[in-house]
């Protein structure tokens, strides 16, 4: 099958997340089925409906492409697919299930393991965040640029709590407290994809979180990088969507954020092994 031009791939990503947003809003605030994948990890029938529709769309248009989605998985083993769409039908499912209007759909296309296009759509604010590798990032077609905050004390940060937090909240709380003591303020929204978009847009200056999945961060990390920001693992090592942690910032405060994290992290666990 011939290579598909990058603009067509981005157009597909945009169409998919906007379709997802339409379905999200059609059911938002209504009664729908909610199941548990874990003690506090929810999945709704809307997540499943959206992902099924997306997989059908990709199967029809790009039959040789693979899909890695939150609800039905996808890749296995160490093989890196040539083309892989990484999709979260509702990022912020807990918010969605509780009627809190902070959620989105997130989609990236990876080629040989590297994200080349990304699209994230927030249907509540009608904000479409997009990026193409090497071409920049945009919000509703307007170029994005990270903030110019140069120190933590002048920064507004954001983070998230993984689904195992109830088992061992100490580390999460300790790091949250450390950043509160060094930054202007810290927020917690419940959608890693939107957290990353807001770093790209300069609304937040930095974001950190552990135990993330590829569909949480693949698109958002590309958007931050293309908006001029810096993205690494929380250890400071090379970022990868499957590494399990992410540290994203405007670049100017990255070293200070890493220092804060390292002050709390024992040397023997500083590598990012949370898959």
Secondary structure, DSSP 4 states (H G I P E B T S, - for coil): -PPPPHHHHHHHHHHHHHHHHHHHHHHTTS---EEESSSS-EEEHHHHHHHHHHHHHHHHH-TT-EEEETTTB---TTPPPSEEEEEEEEETHHHHHTT-S--EEEEEEEETTEEEEEEEEETTTTEEEEEETTTEEEETTEEP------SGGG-EEEE---TTTTT--HHHHHHHHHHHHHSSEEE--S-HHHHHHHHHTTS-SEEEEES--HHHHHHHHHHHHHTT-EEE-TTSSB--TTSSEEEEE-SSSHHHHHHHHHHHS-GGG-S----
